[in-house]
Amino acid sequence: MPTKLTIFKVTPFESKTLSWWRARRTKIDMEPPYQRRGRLWSATDKAYLIDSILNGFDIPKVYVADFTWGDSNLNKKRLPYAIIDGKQRFEAIFDFYDGKITLNDDFAFREKPILKLAGLGYQDLVKNHGEIAEMFDTYNLSVMSVIASNEELINELFVRLNRSKPLTGAEVRNAMAGPAPKLFRKVAEHEFFTTYVAFSIQRGQDLNAAAKLMMFEYEDRLSETKKRNMDEFTKNAVKANRAKLELAARRVLDTLDAMSEIFLPKDRLLVSGGTVPVYYWFVRSVPVKSHRFVRQFLIEFEEARKRNRLLSSAHPQSRDIDRQLVEFDNFNRSTNDLASHQGRSRILQDRFSAYLKNVG
């Protein structure tokens, strides 16, 4: 049987202007699976890119998967293009066109400094400075066409392009090969992460938490969740039992269903991604009939921790200090250590058992 030919080619696109890409914005998949989350740049950052364009400075290349060459099973959304690297740049350009950002207050037009353009938007330029608007429209964006028959090659290209950038561990793992990243994304799409957590998910914090929960379920035990552990788990998943991986994801989703019934949208108990694995393991251990008591228990537990910290600070020798809460706080300083997961889970389970005796 002949070996299937692997196609991988990176070449410059024929020179295209910003207005050309603007007209085709709906034909670009801005959120392929390996991409980092969008909207990470501030308005100031975006406006600075527009500044660079108007003042003729070079900006980094954009890399786009080109599906115009033919049908590809990588083309999930059946669009001609998919962004590989440069999503923030495209978003900044399109936001300027849409009037969502304006030039920074310190903007100075290098060719004619006397012009007062600071604070103006694209439509202001069209109405009052047509030549400058045209300069923006006709700017030739340097875009590389990537033709690949294998998603792993696109993933590797993304990681290589971003090696010198501050990618989070979750973002790098999201672009790794194998079945695990897809399952992490599936778990992170659960309403627990989209609605109930109160921490930012812009840099893949939800994917990071999802990966930890997946590892717990796959191994059926608490584990150390430092970056090297998570990277190793993700890489080894390529050779892991696929059915066991999918079962682990199913179990995670089932427990997240229960957690969505327990917690509130943007819950103040969920302001830190570091607490999610411990709360997860705790809820997993609680009988369904006792779920209705969990949130109030955690509220009172957190209030007790706060009072205990104040007492410890003001009167470190006091006999009223709750040493178990001090122990919990100490564990909480190293949220990814195995001992921390085990210690915090044990304390929550012990105190919840005592709590139930008083409310039962």
KOLPA-261871 format. One record per residue (C-alpha): residue number from 1; z, x, y; residue in one letter. Coordinates in Angstrom, 2 decimals, decimal comma. Layout:
N
{NUM {Z X Y} "A"} ...
***
This chain:
360
{1 {0,00 0,00 0,00} "M"} {2 {-1,01 1,57 3,36} "P"} {3 {1,78 2,55 5,75} "T"} {4 {2,01 0,31 8,79} "K"} {5 {0,94 2,23 11,90} "L"} {6 {3,63 2,69 14,54} "T"} {7 {2,33 2,31 18,08} "I"} {8 {4,14 3,90 21,00} "F"} {9 {2,38 4,81 24,22} "K"} {10 {3,69 5,28 27,78} "V"} {11 {1,04 5,47 30,50} "T"} {12 {0,88 4,65 34,22} "P"} {13 {-0,27 1,16 35,15} "F"} {14 {-3,34 0,96 37,33} "E"} {15 {-1,96 1,08 40,87} "S"} {16 {-0,58 -2,34 41,82} "K"} {17 {1,01 -3,53 45,06} "T"} {18 {4,30 -5,33 45,56} "L"} {19 {2,41 -8,52 46,44} "S"} {20 {0,55 -8,23 43,11} "W"} {21 {3,83 -8,06 41,18} "W"} {22 {5,31 -10,84 43,32} "R"} {23 {2,45 -13,14 42,33} "A"} {24 {3,20 -12,41 38,67} "R"} {25 {6,99 -12,53 38,77} "R"} {26 {7,09 -15,58 36,47} "T"} {27 {5,11 -13,59 33,92} "K"} {28 {7,79 -10,91 33,61} "I"} {29 {10,61 -11,28 31,10} "D"} {30 {13,52 -10,00 33,19} "M"} {31 {16,09 -10,38 30,41} "E"} {32 {14,89 -8,86 27,14} "P"} {33 {17,73 -8,20 24,65} "P"} {34 {18,24 -4,48 25,43} "Y"} {35 {18,47 -4,97 29,21} "Q"} {36 {21,66 -4,41 31,19} "R"} {37 {22,88 -7,41 33,14} "R"} {38 {21,15 -8,19 36,42} "G"} {39 {22,62 -8,68 39,88} "R"} {40 {24,66 -5,48 39,76} "L"} {41 {23,43 -4,18 43,10} "W"} {42 {25,12 -5,34 46,30} "S"} {43 {23,05 -6,80 49,14} "A"} {44 {23,46 -3,46 50,94} "T"} {45 {22,10 -1,55 47,93} "D"} {46 {19,10 -3,86 47,70} "K"} {47 {18,38 -3,60 51,41} "A"} {48 {18,53 0,19 51,14} "Y"} {49 {15,72 0,06 48,57} "L"} {50 {13,65 -2,03 51,01} "I"} {51 {14,47 0,56 53,69} "D"} {52 {13,09 3,30 51,40} "S"} {53 {9,89 1,35 50,81} "I"} {54 {9,25 0,57 54,50} "L"} {55 {9,97 4,16 55,51} "N"} {56 {7,62 5,59 52,89} "G"} {57 {10,16 7,24 50,63} "F"} {58 {9,45 7,56 46,93} "D"} {59 {11,47 5,30 44,63} "I"} {60 {11,99 5,77 40,87} "P"} {61 {9,40 4,52 38,42} "K"} {62 {9,71 1,12 36,80} "V"} {63 {9,05 0,84 33,06} "Y"} {64 {7,52 -2,38 31,74} "V"} {65 {6,67 -3,42 28,19} "A"} {66 {3,00 -4,36 28,33} "D"} {67 {2,01 -7,17 25,95} "F"} {68 {-1,45 -7,72 27,45} "T"} {69 {-2,93 -5,45 24,77} "W"} {70 {-2,45 -8,08 22,06} "G"} {71 {-0,02 -10,28 20,16} "D"} {72 {3,35 -8,69 19,42} "S"} {73 {6,42 -9,96 17,58} "N"} {74 {8,48 -8,15 20,24} "L"} {75 {7,21 -10,58 22,86} "N"} {76 {10,05 -13,09 22,46} "K"} {77 {9,19 -15,19 25,50} "K"} {78 {5,42 -14,97 25,11} "R"} {79 {4,97 -13,41 28,56} "L"} {80 {2,59 -10,59 29,49} "P"} {81 {5,37 -8,24 30,59} "Y"} {82 {9,05 -7,46 29,90} "A"} {83 {11,19 -5,16 32,02} "I"} {84 {12,56 -2,06 30,29} "I"} {85 {13,93 -0,06 33,21} "D"} {86 {13,89 -1,07 36,88} "G"} {87 {15,30 -4,57 36,77} "K"} {88 {17,53 -4,02 39,81} "Q"} {89 {14,54 -2,72 41,82} "R"} {90 {12,41 -5,74 40,96} "F"} {91 {15,31 -8,07 41,81} "E"} {92 {15,80 -6,36 45,19} "A"} {93 {12,09 -6,71 46,01} "I"} {94 {11,92 -10,35 44,96} "F"} {95 {15,17 -11,16 46,80} "D"} {96 {13,70 -9,70 50,00} "F"} {97 {10,59 -11,84 49,57} "Y"} {98 {12,79 -14,90 48,97} "D"} {99 {14,91 -14,34 52,08} "G"} {100 {18,09 -13,66 50,07} "K"} {101 {18,61 -10,27 51,72} "I"} {102 {17,80 -8,79 55,12} "T"} {103 {17,43 -5,24 56,39} "L"} {104 {20,73 -3,42 56,83} "N"} {105 {22,36 -3,28 60,26} "D"} {106 {21,67 0,46 60,48} "D"} {107 {17,99 0,15 59,54} "F"} {108 {15,67 2,35 61,61} "A"} {109 {11,89 2,28 61,23} "F"} {110 {10,85 5,92 60,97} "R"} {111 {7,31 5,47 62,32} "E"} {112 {8,46 3,59 65,42} "K"} {113 {12,23 3,94 65,98} "P"} {114 {12,06 1,88 69,18} "I"} {115 {11,50 -1,30 67,15} "L"} {116 {14,67 -3,33 66,57} "K"} {117 {14,26 -4,47 62,98} "L"} {118 {17,87 -4,31 61,71} "A"} {119 {19,04 -7,61 60,24} "G"} {120 {15,52 -9,04 59,88} "L"} {121 {14,19 -10,66 56,71} "G"} {122 {10,71 -10,68 55,20} "Y"} {123 {9,64 -13,88 57,00} "Q"} {124 {10,80 -12,38 60,31} "D"} {125 {8,48 -9,46 59,69} "L"} {126 {5,60 -11,79 58,79} "V"} {127 {6,04 -13,79 62,02} "K"} {128 {6,73 -10,99 64,48} "N"} {129 {5,75 -7,68 62,86} "H"} {130 {2,74 -8,48 60,69} "G"} {131 {1,65 -4,88 60,21} "E"} {132 {5,06 -3,92 58,83} "I"} {133 {5,09 -6,95 56,51} "A"} {134 {1,65 -5,89 55,31} "E"} {135 {2,94 -2,35 54,78} "M"} {136 {5,59 -3,80 52,48} "F"} {137 {3,11 -6,06 50,65} "D"} {138 {0,66 -3,24 50,00} "T"} {139 {3,22 -0,64 48,91} "Y"} {140 {2,07 0,74 45,55} "N"} {141 {4,96 0,48 43,12} "L"} {142 {4,90 3,19 40,45} "S"} {143 {5,06 1,29 37,15} "V"} {144 {4,72 2,71 33,67} "M"} {145 {3,12 0,65 30,93} "S"} {146 {4,92 0,84 27,58} "V"} {147 {3,06 -0,29 24,50} "I"} {148 {5,20 -0,29 21,38} "A"} {149 {5,09 -1,96 17,99} "S"} {150 {8,73 -1,22 17,22} "N"} {151 {11,72 -2,58 19,16} "E"} {152 {13,80 0,46 18,20} "E"} {153 {11,41 2,67 20,19} "L"} {154 {11,81 0,48 23,28} "I"} {155 {15,59 0,52 22,82} "N"} {156 {15,57 4,32 22,53} "E"} {157 {13,41 4,63 25,64} "L"} {158 {15,85 2,45 27,59} "F"} {159 {18,83 4,57 26,51} "V"} {160 {17,00 7,83 27,27} "R"} {161 {15,98 6,63 30,74} "L"} {162 {19,57 5,68 31,48} "N"} {163 {21,34 8,70 30,01} "R"} {164 {22,04 10,11 33,47} "S"} {165 {23,15 6,73 34,84} "K"} {166 {26,64 5,28 34,51} "P"} {167 {25,90 2,90 31,64} "L"} {168 {28,98 1,39 30,03} "T"} {169 {29,58 1,82 26,33} "G"} {170 {28,73 -1,85 25,84} "A"} {171 {25,38 -1,43 27,61} "E"} {172 {24,44 1,56 25,45} "V"} {173 {25,49 -0,26 22,26} "R"} {174 {23,49 -3,30 23,34} "N"} {175 {20,34 -1,16 23,19} "A"} {176 {21,10 0,38 19,80} "M"} {177 {19,03 -0,42 16,75} "A"} {178 {20,16 -2,62 13,90} "G"} {179 {21,61 -6,11 13,41} "P"} {180 {24,98 -5,61 15,14} "A"} {181 {23,84 -5,75 18,82} "P"} {182 {22,08 -9,08 18,21} "K"} {183 {25,26 -10,52 16,70} "L"} {184 {27,34 -9,14 19,60} "F"} {185 {25,03 -10,98 21,99} "R"} {186 {25,30 -14,17 19,96} "K"} {187 {29,11 -14,02 20,10} "V"} {188 {29,07 -13,21 23,83} "A"} {189 {27,01 -16,35 24,46} "E"} {190 {29,93 -18,50 23,29} "H"} {191 {31,47 -20,71 25,97} "E"} {192 {34,73 -18,79 25,66} "F"} {193 {33,01 -15,86 27,39} "F"} {194 {30,72 -17,86 29,67} "T"} {195 {33,37 -20,34 30,88} "T"} {196 {36,94 -19,42 29,98} "Y"} {197 {37,43 -15,70 30,64} "V"} {198 {38,32 -14,73 34,21} "A"} {199 {37,16 -11,10 34,11} "F"} {200 {33,72 -9,94 35,24} "S"} {201 {31,06 -9,72 32,54} "I"} {202 {28,43 -8,02 34,72} "Q"} {203 {28,74 -4,65 32,99} "R"} {204 {28,89 -5,99 29,44} "G"} {205 {32,66 -6,54 29,21} "Q"} {206 {31,96 -9,67 27,16} "D"} {207 {29,72 -7,70 24,79} "L"} {208 {32,44 -5,09 24,46} "N"} {209 {35,06 -7,70 23,57} "A"} {210 {32,65 -9,43 21,19} "A"} {211 {32,02 -6,13 19,37} "A"} {212 {35,76 -5,59 18,92} "K"} {213 {36,25 -9,06 17,46} "L"} {214 {33,28 -8,53 15,14} "M"} {215 {34,78 -5,27 13,89} "M"} {216 {38,15 -6,92 13,26} "F"} {217 {36,53 -9,66 11,19} "E"} {218 {34,14 -7,35 9,35} "Y"} {219 {37,00 -5,08 8,30} "E"} {220 {39,45 -8,00 8,00} "D"} {221 {42,10 -6,04 9,84} "R"} {222 {43,02 -4,71 13,26} "L"} {223 {41,27 -1,45 14,08} "S"} {224 {41,15 1,20 16,78} "E"} {225 {38,58 0,12 19,38} "T"} {226 {37,86 3,25 21,41} "K"} {227 {34,26 3,98 22,39} "K"} {228 {33,62 6,31 19,46} "R"} {229 {34,92 3,67 17,02} "N"} {230 {32,72 0,97 18,49} "M"} {231 {29,64 3,21 18,56} "D"} {232 {30,21 4,24 14,94} "E"} {233 {30,65 0,61 13,84} "F"} {234 {27,43 -0,39 15,62} "T"} {235 {25,42 2,48 14,11} "K"} {236 {26,81 1,98 10,61} "N"} {237 {25,97 -1,72 10,75} "A"} {238 {22,35 -0,76 10,03} "V"} {239 {23,44 0,16 6,50} "K"} {240 {26,18 -2,46 6,24} "A"} {241 {26,16 -5,65 4,21} "N"} {242 {24,06 -8,01 6,37} "R"} {243 {25,57 -11,15 4,85} "A"} {244 {29,07 -9,79 5,49} "K"} {245 {28,16 -9,03 9,12} "L"} {246 {26,85 -12,54 9,67} "E"} {247 {29,94 -14,02 8,02} "L"} {248 {32,10 -11,95 10,38} "A"} {249 {30,18 -13,36 13,36} "A"} {250 {30,64 -16,89 12,00} "R"} {251 {34,40 -16,36 11,70} "R"} {252 {34,57 -14,99 15,23} "V"} {253 {32,71 -18,03 16,58} "L"} {254 {35,06 -20,37 14,71} "D"} {255 {38,13 -18,72 16,24} "T"} {256 {36,51 -18,73 19,69} "L"} {257 {35,97 -22,48 19,25} "D"} {258 {39,73 -22,81 18,80} "A"} {259 {40,45 -20,53 21,78} "M"} {260 {38,20 -22,66 23,98} "S"} {261 {40,46 -25,61 23,15} "E"} {262 {43,56 -23,61 24,02} "I"} {263 {42,63 -21,86 27,28} "F"} {264 {41,39 -23,23 30,60} "L"} {265 {38,14 -22,34 32,41} "P"} {266 {38,60 -19,02 34,26} "K"} {267 {42,09 -18,91 32,83} "D"} {268 {44,59 -16,68 34,62} "R"} {269 {45,73 -15,52 31,19} "L"} {270 {42,26 -14,05 30,63} "L"} {271 {41,86 -11,80 33,67} "V"} {272 {41,63 -8,67 31,51} "S"} {273 {39,22 -7,94 28,69} "G"} {274 {41,89 -5,76 27,10} "G"} {275 {44,01 -8,77 26,15} "T"} {276 {41,22 -10,73 24,45} "V"} {277 {41,33 -8,89 21,07} "P"} {278 {45,11 -9,33 20,85} "V"} {279 {45,00 -13,00 21,86} "Y"} {280 {42,18 -13,46 19,36} "Y"} {281 {44,16 -11,97 16,48} "W"} {282 {47,22 -13,95 17,54} "F"} {283 {45,35 -17,29 17,67} "V"} {284 {43,73 -16,45 14,34} "R"} {285 {47,21 -16,25 12,79} "S"} {286 {48,51 -19,51 14,28} "V"} {287 {48,22 -22,72 12,20} "P"} {288 {45,94 -25,30 13,82} "V"} {289 {48,84 -27,75 14,17} "K"} {290 {50,58 -25,26 16,48} "S"} {291 {47,59 -24,51 18,73} "H"} {292 {48,82 -27,02 21,32} "R"} {293 {51,84 -24,82 22,00} "F"} {294 {49,98 -21,50 22,38} "V"} {295 {49,00 -21,58 26,05} "R"} {296 {52,42 -22,67 27,34} "Q"} {297 {54,02 -20,01 25,16} "F"} {298 {51,76 -17,33 26,64} "L"} {299 {52,44 -18,55 30,20} "I"} {300 {56,19 -18,27 29,62} "E"} {301 {55,74 -14,95 27,83} "F"} {302 {53,85 -13,46 30,79} "E"} {303 {56,43 -14,78 33,25} "E"} {304 {59,20 -13,24 31,15} "A"} {305 {57,35 -9,91 31,14} "R"} {306 {57,08 -10,00 34,92} "K"} {307 {60,78 -10,75 35,40} "R"} {308 {61,69 -8,05 32,90} "N"} {309 {59,59 -5,44 34,72} "R"} {310 {61,29 -6,28 38,01} "L"} {311 {64,72 -6,03 36,38} "L"} {312 {63,85 -2,73 34,70} "S"} {313 {62,66 -1,31 38,01} "S"} {314 {65,68 -2,44 40,01} "A"} {315 {68,37 -1,88 37,35} "H"} {316 {67,06 0,46 34,64} "P"} {317 {70,43 0,60 32,87} "Q"} {318 {70,96 -3,16 32,73} "S"} {319 {71,91 -4,62 29,36} "R"} {320 {69,84 -7,69 30,20} "D"} {321 {66,57 -5,80 29,91} "I"} {322 {64,48 -7,16 27,04} "D"} {323 {63,53 -4,03 25,11} "R"} {324 {60,83 -5,82 23,11} "Q"} {325 {59,04 -6,78 26,33} "L"} {326 {59,31 -3,16 27,48} "V"} {327 {57,75 -2,15 24,17} "E"} {328 {54,93 -4,65 24,72} "F"} {329 {54,26 -3,20 28,19} "D"} {330 {54,16 0,29 26,73} "N"} {331 {51,65 -0,80 24,10} "F"} {332 {49,59 -2,47 26,82} "N"} {333 {48,92 0,90 28,48} "R"} {334 {46,62 1,94 25,63} "S"} {335 {44,73 -1,24 24,87} "T"} {336 {42,28 0,32 22,39} "N"} {337 {44,76 2,16 20,16} "D"} {338 {45,37 0,75 16,70} "L"} {339 {49,14 0,94 17,25} "A"} {340 {48,71 -1,04 20,47} "S"} {341 {46,76 -3,83 18,75} "H"} {342 {49,26 -3,96 15,91} "Q"} {343 {52,35 -3,75 18,11} "G"} {344 {51,30 -6,40 20,62} "R"} {345 {50,12 -8,76 17,87} "S"} {346 {53,40 -8,37 16,00} "R"} {347 {55,48 -9,08 19,11} "I"} {348 {53,44 -12,17 20,01} "L"} {349 {53,73 -13,55 16,48} "Q"} {350 {57,49 -12,87 16,27} "D"} {351 {58,22 -14,47 19,64} "R"} {352 {55,94 -17,43 18,99} "F"} {353 {57,82 -18,17 15,76} "S"} {354 {61,07 -18,20 17,74} "A"} {355 {59,42 -20,32 20,46} "Y"} {356 {58,36 -22,97 17,93} "L"} {357 {61,95 -23,36 16,72} "K"} {358 {62,96 -24,39 20,24} "N"} {359 {60,07 -26,78 20,90} "V"} {360 {59,76 -28,22 17,40} "G"} 
***
